[in-house]
Amino acid sequence: MTFLQILYFLKVSETLNYHRAAEELHVSQPSISRTLKLLEQEIGVPLFIKKGRTIGLSKEGLFFKQRMEQLSFQFNKALHEVQTAGALGAGNINLGFIASLAYHYVPEMVRL
């Protein structure tokens, strides 16, 4: 399973329309259809119920959507935290050194 498959799944489950999802993601509709078909094959359950020209989520699809929304939220949160830490220069640095260097050499190096 790839993040791209999850992204496509979430967009189609939101719009319930392959064509609209493709437009919003700026990809082709056949690409989305093929990607989601492979996802369903990999998972082993149908995620969508197709009724003529309309689609809906299966009960497994609804459950999967809820979990993938949580995953997407956590992914975006982690991405934001990493970007914020990088922008601020925040973080922890663990140093290992021998005691004889503790009073002179280490403070000089940390100031750099």
C-alpha positions in Angstrom: 0.0 0.0 0.0 1.4 3.4 -0.9 0.6 6.9 0.3 -0.6 7.8 -3.2 -3.2 5.0 -3.0 -4.4 6.4 0.4 -4.5 9.9 -1.0 -6.6 8.8 -4.0 -8.8 6.7 -1.8 -9.5 9.6 0.5 -10.3 12.0 -2.3 -12.7 9.6 -4.1 -14.3 8.7 -0.8 -14.8 12.4 -0.1 -16.2 13.3 -3.5 -17.8 9.9 -4.3 -16.9 10.7 -7.9 -13.8 9.4 -9.8 -13.9 12.2 -12.4 -14.2 15.0 -9.8 -11.5 13.4 -7.6 -9.2 13.2 -10.7 -9.8 16.9 -11.5 -9.1 18.0 -7.9 -5.9 15.9 -7.8 -4.8 16.9 -11.3 -4.4 13.4 -12.5 -6.3 11.3 -15.0 -9.5 9.4 -14.0 -8.2 6.1 -15.4 -5.1 6.5 -13.2 -7.3 6.8 -10.1 -9.5 3.9 -11.1 -6.5 1.6 -11.7 -4.8 2.7 -8.5 -7.9 2.1 -6.4 -8.5 -1.3 -8.1 -5.0 -2.4 -7.1 -5.6 -1.1 -3.5 -8.8 -3.2 -3.3 -7.0 -6.2 -4.6 -4.2 -5.8 -2.1 -6.5 -5.3 0.8 -8.8 -8.1 -0.3 -12.1 -6.3 0.2 -14.2 -3.9 -1.9 -13.9 -0.4 -0.7 -16.6 1.1 -3.0 -20.0 -0.1 -4.0 -20.8 0.8 -7.6 -24.4 1.4 -8.6 -24.5 2.3 -12.2 -22.8 5.6 -12.6 -22.8 6.4 -8.8 -20.5 5.0 -6.2 -20.7 4.7 -2.4 -18.5 3.4 0.3 -18.8 -0.2 1.4 -18.9 -0.8 5.2 -15.2 -1.9 4.9 -14.6 1.3 2.9 -16.2 3.5 5.5 -14.1 1.8 8.2 -10.9 2.2 6.1 -11.7 5.8 5.4 -12.0 6.6 9.1 -8.6 5.0 9.8 -6.9 6.6 6.8 -8.2 10.0 7.8 -6.5 9.5 11.2 -3.4 8.4 9.4 -3.5 11.4 7.1 -3.9 13.7 10.1 -1.0 12.2 11.9 1.1 12.4 8.8 0.3 16.1 8.3 1.0 16.8 12.0 4.4 15.0 11.8 5.3 16.9 8.7 4.3 20.2 10.3 6.4 19.4 13.4 9.4 18.5 11.4 9.1 21.7 9.3 8.7 23.8 12.4 11.6 22.3 14.2 13.8 22.7 11.1 12.8 26.3 10.7 13.4 27.1 14.3 16.6 25.1 14.6 14.9 23.3 17.5 15.8 19.9 18.7 18.0 18.1 21.1 21.6 17.2 20.7 23.1 14.5 22.8 26.8 14.8 23.5 29.2 12.1 24.7 32.6 13.2 26.0 35.2 12.4 28.6 35.1 14.3 31.9 38.4 16.0 31.4 37.0 17.9 28.4 33.9 19.1 30.2 35.2 22.4 31.5 37.0 23.9 28.6 36.7 22.1 25.2 32.9 21.2 25.2 31.6 24.7 26.1 33.7 26.2 23.3 32.4 23.7 20.8 28.8 24.2 21.8 29.0 27.9 21.3 29.8 27.4 17.6 
